[in-house]
């Protein structure tokens, strides 16, 4: 399992206000923005932080989501997680990253990204 980087996640029901706050904080607009298919959620990516936004009902299942960790191999990561006491909880969207919960209850998304983190 090779960790390439990670970003923290903040949730918001008001995407525009949240993006303005983090643009002001970081001094730059998001690096990219995308929707999560089937989840009615939007992600705005800043360096080191992602804003996950949507209606309260769409955000509720991900209330414990703390971070996205970028890895070199999702299958290797899933094996390592299971061996070390993590519980996998499916995927985030079609073809999205693997959701896994550590023994303390923290939910983390693992995404295979051979390009690494910006």
Order of alpha helices (4+ residues) and beta strands (2+ residues): beta-alpha-beta-beta-beta-alpha-beta-alpha-beta-beta-beta
